[in-house]
């Protein structure tokens, strides 16, 4: 009976959700000139960044990105904290299976390529699609591949937490140095250069590279923590 | 300008990233740095609050883009008051738990203090931000810290409580995101003042859909009735000081987000009545549940939910007087409930079950802690001359001026229920015999100082409520004046547009 009521309630809610979302945006937004035109204009004319998404993520809404980076940091820390008691015997895998020679040899070949691709994606975040979050995730998949292929492959937790902390600290410091130069938090204070150059966009590529390092270190740490958890 | 609101967010973030590094060299720093950061935030926030009470609102833009294009922080009498209150409580909780876990591993202690600091920073961010998506990010920061702190003892029960909280929290985050998407799809902006300015353009159907999703998303943090299933478990299973932090910080941030939506962003005429109804339901359900509890912290948790219901009722009255009463209630609840949690956690310190029956006769063995608990209990039910009396009185007068007799009757009846279950505990502390298998735990000196500070604030506000009422009047004026808020935020935007 209880379940029936729940299902009924969910069905009614779902029905009204579908009804209300069916024609969402059918007539277009009621406000035609939202903030988007300003972003499209200023990205090219003032920030000299080729990728508008990057300029929105890192500059216009850079404060949100700082928050999101912190969310990731907290989630990784929380996972480490919850699994802490169980990890007295570090170094043993909960999943132990020998991987085949093909996987071992192949992953050795692929690993540098994956890392290179990840670095490329976050270094060119302001020029081409992608950026810090995406590049960092690609790098972490490279480490995941190595961890799966070799059961004695290990990453130093200390190094990871150094990278994590330094990337975060420099992100905040770059934001604060904008303030000390008489501007506002996270405002660009470096020369912007020419559109489409590798060295352009002021602090935007620097911050995205820091985000890349941080995401890569955090996700690798997460994978390593979960993989080495012992019952 | 006296200070910069952005430092209230940036400095704790910087410290959170620094602590793992410094902790490798100097272990004591993981306890000290959060305290220093919270003290800095408290001083800076209090001086800014003094400034905005006498002068104009501080509005800070970020990344150099004026509203509505960039993110901005609004430090007004209302947001400044709440931010200062939260930081103060964060500091008290830090002081209380400074020496706790001294003999426990370094790693959990480090994480505890990082999460505590981020909990405060996130809640302050929720309050002072002027951007609706930025608020979502800070709600995420606060809730993730809260999940982690709930699971701090890594036992079966705390894992269950944390997981329950996590499930409800993630669901609510998605609802919140949908609501933000609806608003952005229609109005093309994320700035709160800009949304409030353009809200009349939005079709009513979308408006109501968005508001319902917002209520689903924020109601979890604000502990309104159907969405507060996580709270009793989380309060019970989290460490004692964290229960105090939830009641004083997280819930207050949720309530703020909710009232900002109803008062400033949405202009739906009947939403005030909705607040009253939802507040009354929460109040009655929670207080009747509280009377049935046999665990001390669970009882306090239900009482906390009930108080939030009363806050919503007071906001729902809709007049400046009602808002003043609600803010006063929030202030008192933020001082008294943490005191109850902190002293209560010492009363049942060594017991496994944390039952109310285990506090029997502790009045003779822990005189100061028991006295502080009794003081908190008397204050929260609203006995004169303690601070709780004035806030309940102002709720009743505000309701009486609007002729809402039913509210007065219900609030008074519920107060009697409250008296019953609080006095039951006080009665047990003083007039029952202590059983032999209860081990008394003497509070540490820092915990004692933290509790005494809260206790003395209750007495000071109780004897002279005028020292806070000037800030509360300013804050309620600030909340009622939507036009002023919009003009404050957007005027600098228009004059400085390049």
Interface residues (C-beta under 8 A of the other chain):
Chain A: X20 X24 X25 X29 X30 X31 X32 X33 X34 X35 X36 X38 X39 X42 X59 X60 X61 X62 X63 X64 X66 X67 X68 X70 X71 X73 X74 X75 X77 X78 X80 X81 X82 X84 X85 X158 X161 X162 X164 X165 X166 X168 X169 X172 X173 X175 X176 X178 X179 X183 X184 X185 X186 X187 X188
Chain B: X4 X6 X10 X13 X14 X16 X17 X18 X20 X21 X24 X60 X61 X62 X63 X64 X65 X68 X69 X70 X71 X105 X107 X108 X111 X114 X115 X118 X125 X133 X134 X137 X138 X140 X141 X144 X145 X147 X148 X151 X152 X154 X159 X162 X182 X184 X185 X186 X187 X188 X189 X190 X198 X201 X202 X203 X205 X206 X209
